[in-house]
Amino acid sequence: MQTDHPEAPDERVGTVDLTTWRTRAGRATAAGWAALGHRWGALPLLVVTLAIGIGVAVTATWVASEVYDAVREADDVAVLDRPVLDWMLTLRSPTADTLVTWWTDVAGTIGMPIVALGFLVGFTIQRRAWTPVVLLVAASGGSLLMTVAGKDLIGRARPPLADAVPPYEHSPSFPSGHTLNATVIVGTIVYLLLLRQSKLVTRVWTIVAGTAFVVSVGISRVFLGHHWLTDVLAAWALGLAWLALVITAHRFYLTALRRGAPPVRSPR
């Protein structure tokens, strides 16, 4: 692997080769993707793939919204919402409320972009490549559109203000935007970090830290009374699905590079 190339691929996570596809469908799709990469360039094709993926993710959010409506009407999972919030109320104190509010703000509309931008600058300088920019921007944009789509489609009311810790939030409750964006953005950052970590213990701690952050942000939303439990559960599920799609697109990109496709097609 030529690490001095401006678009050198990060093909492994530990001993796992990301350009190896175990299923027939995966191998066939990777072969077709690589052929298109030879024709158009791997990086432009990655951008197009992620743009299409955003459309798929927004559609999946619509489907999830329909399923959620059916579940809510049947009172299956949503029956946990009120008891869980009532239990969270018993754990509150002025100190806990302040600390949890500070923590949840890290994943908010100001904190999360700062975190993403910091890592984005670091990745770009370290790797001298555009792929981290493409992956993080696409992942962030997709999660934002999924959040907007879900809130507009469902329009679910948040928990009563009497059960919430100020500052209050008034946008629709489903899904939890903080949780969805944290899942996708931090998940993408963790993935990009793993590509350059050679030690198993370092990779394990990176995954543990990323998971702990995403889980704690989701719990904080319920603790503060800003979301119901099912809003957070749906955000985790949607975020992981979109993250898996982003990583799969990047694996296709890596496979195309491995098979000789240029990062960017030179003009004839």
N, C-alpha and C positions, 0 to 999 in steps of 0.2 A: 504494500500500500504506500503510495507516494504522498507523504504528509506535507510536502512543500508545494503541492499543486493548489491553486487558489480555490478549487472546488473539490478537494480530495474527499472521497467518501469515508464516512465512519461506518464501516460495514458490520461491526460486531458489538454485542453487549456481552462482555465476558467471553465465553466460548461459543456463544450463540451467533451463528452467521445469519445476518438479516437478509441476505440475498438468496438464501436457500428456502424453497417453498415445498412443503411436505404433501400438499394435496394436488390432485390433478388440475382442479379449477385454478388454484393459485399459480401453478406453473404455467398454465395456458395464458392466464391474464398477464403474468409477468413477461412472458415472451412477446405478447402483443404490445404491451407497454414499451418494452425495449425496442421493438421495431419502429414504433412511432417516435421514440426518443432519438433513434438514428436519423430520422427524417426531419424532425422539428427541433431537436435539442432537448435534453433531459430537463433542464431547469424551466423553460417555458411550459413544457408539458406538465411539470409538477404544479405550476401555478394554475393551469387550466383544470387539472384534476381536482385541486383543492377548491376552486371556484364552483365546480360541479358538486363537489362534496358538501359545500355550504348549502346548496339547494336541497340536497338529499337530507341534510341535518335539519333544516327548517321543516321539510315535509315530515320527517320523523317526529318532530315536536308536535306537529298538527295531529299525527296519529296518536301520540302519547296523550295529547289533550283529550281526544275522543275516548281513549281507554280510561283515562282518569275520570272523566264524567260518568262513565258506566260504573266504575268502582265506587265513586262517591254516592251515586244513586242507590247502589246495592248496600252501602254502608259497611263495606268489608274492611279495607285498610284504614279508611278515614275515621273509623270508630276509635282509633288510638289517639287521634289528634288532641281531643280535650283532656283525657287523662294524663297524657305526657306533658302537656302545658301546665296542668294543675300541679304535677310533681315538680316541674321546673320552678314554679312559683315558691315552693317551700325551700329552695336552695338559694334564693336571692338574699343579698345584703348590700348595703351601700358600697362597700369595697368591691364585692364580687361584680356588681352591676357596672362599676366604673372600669374595672379591668377587662371584663368581657366586651364592653362597648369599645374600648381601645383596640382590643384584638380583632373584633369583627370589622372595624374600620380599615384594618390593613388590607382586607379583601374587598373594600368598597370602591366607589367610582374614582376616588383619588389614589388610594393606597395601591390597588392592584395594577393600574397603569404604571406607577412609579417602579414597582417591583419588576414588571415585565420589561420596562425600558432599561432598567439597570442591567438585567441579565442580557438583554438584546445587544446592548453596547459591548458588554464583555464578550459575548459569543462572537460578534462580528470582528472585534479586534483580534481575538485569539485565533480564530479559524480563517480569517481573511476569505470568507465565503458568504454568499447571499442566502444559502439554504436556511440558517437559523432565522433570518429575517422573514423569509417566506412562511416558514412553519409557524412562528409565533404570531405574525400578523394575521394569517389565515385562521389559526386556532382561536385567537381573540375575537376576530370579526364574526366567526361562526357562532361562538358562544353568545355574543351580544345579540345577534339576530335571533337566535333560539330563545333567548330570554324575552325579547320584545314580542316575538310571535306567540310564545306561551301565555304571556300576560294578557295580550290582546284577545286571544282565542277563548280563554277561560274567564278572565275578569273576576277571579275569586277574591273575596274580601279577606283582609288580614285579620288576625285575632283582635278582639276588642281592645281599644286604647287603654282601658282600665287595667288590662293584663300586660301591657307593654311598658318597656323602659324607654324614656325619651332619650334622644330626639325621635319623634314618631315618623313613621313612613306611611305614605298614603297610596302608593301605586299598587296595582293588583298583586296578589300574594303568590300565585302559581306561575312558574316555578321560582325557587329562591335564586335570584340573580347572583348574589354574593357566592353562594355555594356552587352554582354552575360555572361561573367564571373562574373561581379558585380551582375547581376540579380540572378544567381544561388548561388554563394558563400554567398552573404549577405542575400539572401532569406533563405538559410539553417541556417545561424547563427541566424536570427530573429526567425525562427521556434524553434530552440533549446532553445533560451532564453524564448520564450513564455511558454514552457513546465514547467518552474520553477517559473513563475511569478504569484502570487496569486491576485494581485490588478489589477482591470480593467484599471485604469488610466495608470499604468505602461505598460500594454500590448498595449494600444492604442499608447502611445508615442514610444514604440519600433517599432511598425508597421509604424508609421509616419516617424520616423527617417530612417528606412531601405528603405522605399519607396522613400523618398526625395533623399537619396544617389543614388539609382539606376536610378531614373529619371534624376537627375542632371548630372550624368556621361554620360548618353545617349545624353543629350542636349549639353554637353561640346564637344562631338565628332563632332557634326555638327557645333557648334560655331567655333571650331578651323579649320574647313575645312578638317578634316581627314576622314570623312565619309559623305555619303549622308544620307538624312532622312530615306529612305527606308532600308538602312543597319541597322540603329538603331531600327526601328520598327520591323524588322525581328528578331533581336537579343532579343528584349524584349519578343516577342511571343515564340521563341524557348526556351529561358531561363525559362519562366514561365511553359512551357509544361514539361521540364525536371525536374524542381523543384517539380511540382505536382506529377510526377512519383516517385521521391525520397521520398517525404512525404508519398505517398500511400504505398510504400514498408515498410517504418518504421511503419506505422499503422498495416500492416499485422504482423510484428514482435511483436508489442505490444499485438495484439490479440492472437498470439500464446502463449506468456508468460502468459496472463490472463487465458488461457485455460490449463495451466499446463505444457507447453513445457519447457524443460530446455534451458537456454541460449546456453550451449555447451554440446553436448552429451558425457557422460562419457564413456571411453572405457570399454568394457565388460571383 
